[in-house]
Amino acid sequence: MTAPFTAEEVTAIRAATPGCDGDLIHLDHAGSSLPARAVLDTQIDHLRREAAIGGYRAAAEAAERSDAVRSSLATMLGANPSEIARTEHATAAWNAAFWSIPMRAGQRVVTHDHDYGANQIALLHAAERFGVVVERVASDGHGQIDLDRLATVLERPDDVAVVSLAWIPTSSGLVNPAAAVGSLCRSAGVPFLLDACQAVGQLDVDVAQLGCDFCSGTGRKFLRGPRGTGFLYARAGILDRVVPSQPDHHGARWLDLDRYDYVEGARRFEHWEHSVAGWLALGAAVDVALELGIDRIEATIAQRADELRARLADVGMAVHDPGAVRCGIVTATHPELAADDVSSALRDRGINTTVTFAGSALADMAARRVPPATRLSVHCTTTADELDRVVDAVRAL
Ligand SMILES: Cc1ncc(COP(=O)(O)O)c(C=O)c1O
């Protein structure tokens, strides 16, 4: 078992994080986290360079560093750099993967209640456009995807176009058994699209062990990168089974007037224009996480979240996180106050939280019959003292 960071180590991580300088208690790392100074500096330095010499020259100057971001992401995921595509955010990555997968009328697109709202809308849209059938595999007694039911669905693999799973949902601290889902998909030969948006930066990720064909991620959440950044992992072996849905002249080569082909590797899913400053800063965030040790970040987050759940329950909050394994997202409701009111009262006391809302997690919230909840998400920057102050503030509501 990996040791969480010591109090001294947490102090050092906080000292390198500008958002930890003041009194703010940030419990919204699942929304948008606090970047390390190195990340902020990388982004601002590049913006200054663009302003000084023009964006194209600045990009040319940073070309090697830009390539290195792909290598950093690959290291974090256990992938090859050629399997990484740059995107603007997780949904863009997920869509690039999903719409590249061939599907025909009557086939099933398989998911779980906890899949993210944007992904579920895309599944519904695919049902409308291609006549596929959305199949939501129910949860087991732990609240995670029921593996036996999934295995049954995969008994007729030709009927299944794709399995989509949120490893960690937006609406609770559940950690779905992604590797077990990957193993079932591999045996069935069905493409597995893993939404790792809430997982990257807080869980150790090894795409080979997860058995996923695609893995989408975002920069701004537990990775502590900038907004407007993300990435897609696309396994080399899946590329000849899929076709990018919106190629441009960066992801594809225009060979002559009537012909084009795709560039090598996952870059075929990219578009040419992007925020170079954001991409470089994403790389800096990955490097910070790798240097700290993602296994130790994971252990620290898990410990803090468990403490917070226990302490919120002690002061009368109902904690709603299902799962045999849980992560840094804590969801809870007050016995009398609505989640919005709790969140805004905490904001008035300098504590950032958010509210889980049906539009991003309709199927999950309906299946569990939970109302909108206050979402408090911790990171390795969260201290025991901060949790004391949060619990005092909740008690005083
Ligand atoms: C589980 C999950 N998947 C996907 C997303 C979408 O991420 P992005 O907003 O970066 O597209 C979110 C955002 O909250 C999420 O929680």
The ligand as a Gaussian input file, in Angstrom:
#p B3LYP/6-31G(d) Opt

LIG

0 1
 C      -17.031000      11.892000     -15.933000
 C      -16.861000      13.057000     -16.832000
 N      -16.665000      12.850000     -18.144000
 C      -16.504000      13.850000     -19.017000
 C      -16.544000      15.154000     -18.595000
 C      -16.404000      16.244000     -19.615000
 O      -15.192000      16.863000     -19.508000
 P      -14.905000      18.192000     -20.356000
 O      -15.786000      19.244000     -19.743000
 O      -13.452000      18.435000     -20.168000
 O      -15.284000      17.929000     -21.741000
 C      -16.741000      15.443000     -17.238000
 C      -16.788000      16.846000     -16.786000
 O      -17.185000      17.163000     -15.701000
 C      -16.894000      14.368000     -16.339000
 O      -17.075000      14.578000     -15.045000

